[in-house]
């Protein structure tokens, strides 16, 4: 049976996994803190708009020229 201290590659893999977990937790905490400090911003500002509707019946000359 091998001794755990002589298996250096196992320790290297464990260290890499630990560092990845530590970076992920740190990034999540930083993201959460930055999101709380920011003021809410509207993605689409509301602008008043005008809508014009023109009714065209089948007897109209405008309708015959459009079609």
C-alpha positions as CSV (number, residue, x, y, z in Angstrom):
1,X,0.0,0.0,0.0
2,X,1.3,3.5,-0.9
3,X,1.8,6.2,1.7
4,X,-0.5,9.3,1.2
5,X,2.3,11.8,1.5
6,X,4.2,10.2,-1.4
7,X,1.3,10.6,-3.8
8,X,2.1,14.2,-4.7
9,X,-0.3,14.3,-7.7
10,X,-3.3,13.5,-5.4
11,X,-2.4,16.5,-3.2
12,X,-2.0,18.7,-6.4
13,X,-5.4,17.7,-7.6
14,X,-7.0,18.4,-4.2
15,X,-5.2,21.8,-4.0
16,X,-6.5,22.7,-7.5
17,X,-10.1,21.7,-6.6
18,X,-9.9,23.7,-3.3
19,X,-8.6,26.8,-5.2
20,X,-11.4,26.5,-7.8
21,X,-14.0,26.3,-5.0
22,X,-12.4,29.2,-3.2
23,X,-12.4,31.4,-6.3
24,X,-16.0,30.5,-7.0
25,X,-17.2,31.4,-3.5
26,X,-15.2,34.6,-3.6
27,X,-16.6,35.6,-7.0
28,X,-20.2,34.9,-5.8
29,X,-19.7,37.0,-2.6
30,X,-18.2,39.9,-4.6
31,X,-21.1,39.7,-7.1
32,X,-23.7,39.6,-4.4
33,X,-22.1,42.6,-2.6
34,X,-21.9,44.7,-5.8
35,X,-25.5,43.9,-6.7
36,X,-26.7,45.2,-3.3
37,X,-24.9,48.5,-3.6
38,X,-26.1,49.4,-7.1
39,X,-29.2,51.4,-7.5
40,X,-31.9,49.7,-9.6
41,X,-31.9,51.0,-13.2
42,X,-34.7,50.7,-15.6
43,X,-33.7,48.7,-18.7
44,X,-36.1,50.5,-21.0
45,X,-36.9,54.1,-20.1
46,X,-40.6,54.9,-20.7
47,X,-41.3,57.5,-23.3
48,X,-44.8,58.7,-24.2
49,X,-45.8,57.7,-27.7
50,X,-48.6,58.8,-30.0
51,X,-50.6,56.3,-32.0
52,X,-52.7,57.3,-35.0
53,X,-55.3,55.0,-36.4
54,X,-57.0,55.7,-39.8
55,X,-60.0,53.7,-40.7
56,X,-60.3,52.8,-44.4
57,X,-63.5,51.3,-45.8
58,X,-63.7,49.4,-49.1
59,X,-65.4,52.2,-50.9
60,X,-62.6,54.7,-50.3
61,X,-60.3,55.9,-53.1
62,X,-57.3,55.6,-50.8
63,X,-58.0,52.0,-50.3
64,X,-58.2,51.3,-54.0
65,X,-54.9,53.1,-54.6
66,X,-53.2,51.2,-51.8
67,X,-54.3,47.8,-52.9
